Amino acid sequence: MAKTTKAKAITKAKTKAAPKAKTASKTAAKTKPTAKAKPAVTRAAKPLSQFAKVAPGELQTLFDYVRYALSRFAEADLAFAHGTTDPVAEAAFLVCDTLYLHPERFEEFAAARVTAAEGQQILEVIHRRVTTRLPAAYLVNKAYMLGLPFYVDERVIVPRSFIGELLGSHFDGEDGSLIADPEAVESVLDLCTGSGCLAVLASQRFPNARIDAVDVSPDALEVAAENIDIYELEDRVTLYQGDLFKPLGDTRYDLIISNPPYVDAQGMADLPDECRFEPELAFDGGADGLDIVRRILAEAKQHLTPTGGLLCEIGRGRDNIDAAFPDLPLLWLDTEESEAEVFWIAAADLT
Ligand SMILES: C[S@@+](CC[C@H](N)C(=O)[O-])C[C@H]1O[C@@H](n2cnc3c(N)ncnc32)[C@H](O)[C@@H]1O
């Protein structure tokens, strides 16, 4: 990242009602998003005493608690669908968060002992994860992307877009960069912004850009506003409520980034329990997953400057996209954990 911004602390005891979005709702209808699918699973945790199979003093170090968590996670057959498939990373995240440590510091402190009171708090959070199946990020109201913390709750999908990594690896102005000079980028649009995580990351990658961020969900925009406030970006990031490009008039951008809903009907039916706590609106891409992506491809050119481009995540839908748009010269990009789930196309190549 070209520049780092210090985040204000994300408080643990956030209430569900975040402050009203200060800059949201510039135009566009104030319609509520469609009703969320209610999880089939319960949020009520059984008493900890019936769950914790631990005698006093048996668990001592951070590492002991992570190992214990792994056993409970395996017993409960949890799904790990929020940016990592790794139960060790998830357990370390929960242990570290309880102890006010950044998860990158886990190894440094793995052998440190925890106090009895801290151990009790760790057992509580493991217990809640297992018995409610709430994603870990919702349990602690926090998710990290590229090491940066974001406030999250059930009004937004847990941030895990591959675009975050790609902004670092493919837009740095070095050899092979898709944009020659990140400092020359003046405007960025984050379509389908959710928690605002990509807008914040874009503000760091493109330090001179103004950023517009759109979401159809007023609930999501309240969370995005919170993250914009945490990163003190009110002067650079403007939130709009509405349907894709509609709230933006004729505005053009040097870069459009988007992680839209792209799960197809089969994928929606197969979502793990954990994902059913997330807004359905964030996933549902219609029968073949491309309802929103098709509209973005159709309209992007009118909102890009002539030398601009579109970076769009589509999950596992590459075959469908290739079949639907055989003549579009899409450049498929890989990350550490994904293959061809994000494409890039220059404005000049869009029709
Ligand atoms: C997959 S989430 C991405 C959120 C965020 N960008 C991220 O990467 O974590 C998709 C987002 O698109 C929003 N959305 C769905 N349909 C939309 C539409 N027609 N116009 C604008 N936003 C939409 C949802 O509310 C959701 O917040």
PDBQT file of the ligand as one rigid body, heavy atoms in Angstrom, charges set to zero:
ROOT
HETATM    1  C1  LIG A 401     -20.882  -9.259  -2.112  1.00  0.00    +0.000 C 
HETATM    2  S1  LIG A 401     -21.399  -7.825  -1.222  1.00  0.00    +0.000 S 
HETATM    3  C2  LIG A 401     -19.903  -6.859  -1.331  1.00  0.00    +0.000 C 
HETATM    4  C3  LIG A 401     -19.698  -5.921  -0.210  1.00  0.00    +0.000 C 
HETATM    5  C4  LIG A 401     -18.289  -5.308  -0.145  1.00  0.00    +0.000 C 
HETATM    6  N1  LIG A 401     -17.940  -4.609  -1.349  1.00  0.00    +0.000 N 
HETATM    7  C5  LIG A 401     -17.260  -6.382   0.127  1.00  0.00    +0.000 C 
HETATM    8  O1  LIG A 401     -16.496  -6.719  -0.771  1.00  0.00    +0.000 OA
HETATM    9  O2  LIG A 401     -17.230  -6.904   1.274  1.00  0.00    +0.000 OA
HETATM   10  C6  LIG A 401     -22.485  -7.089  -2.398  1.00  0.00    +0.000 C 
HETATM   11  C7  LIG A 401     -23.159  -5.796  -1.965  1.00  0.00    +0.000 C 
HETATM   12  O3  LIG A 401     -23.948  -5.350  -3.068  1.00  0.00    +0.000 OA
HETATM   13  C8  LIG A 401     -25.133  -4.729  -2.599  1.00  0.00    +0.000 C 
HETATM   14  N2  LIG A 401     -26.097  -4.727  -3.698  1.00  0.00    +0.000 N 
HETATM   15  C9  LIG A 401     -26.906  -5.724  -4.109  1.00  0.00    +0.000 A 
HETATM   16  N3  LIG A 401     -27.614  -5.349  -5.175  1.00  0.00    +0.000 NA
HETATM   17  C10 LIG A 401     -27.245  -4.072  -5.455  1.00  0.00    +0.000 A 
HETATM   18  C11 LIG A 401     -27.649  -3.120  -6.446  1.00  0.00    +0.000 A 
HETATM   19  N4  LIG A 401     -28.563  -3.426  -7.386  1.00  0.00    +0.000 N 
HETATM   20  N5  LIG A 401     -27.080  -1.890  -6.429  1.00  0.00    +0.000 NA
HETATM   21  C12 LIG A 401     -26.164  -1.576  -5.477  1.00  0.00    +0.000 A 
HETATM   22  N6  LIG A 401     -25.761  -2.427  -4.514  1.00  0.00    +0.000 NA
HETATM   23  C13 LIG A 401     -26.283  -3.667  -4.499  1.00  0.00    +0.000 A 
HETATM   24  C14 LIG A 401     -25.494  -5.539  -1.381  1.00  0.00    +0.000 C 
HETATM   25  O4  LIG A 401     -26.312  -4.806  -0.504  1.00  0.00    +0.000 OA
HETATM   26  C15 LIG A 401     -24.105  -5.883  -0.791  1.00  0.00    +0.000 C 
HETATM   27  O5  LIG A 401     -23.751  -4.940   0.191  1.00  0.00    +0.000 OA
ENDROOT
TORSDOF 0
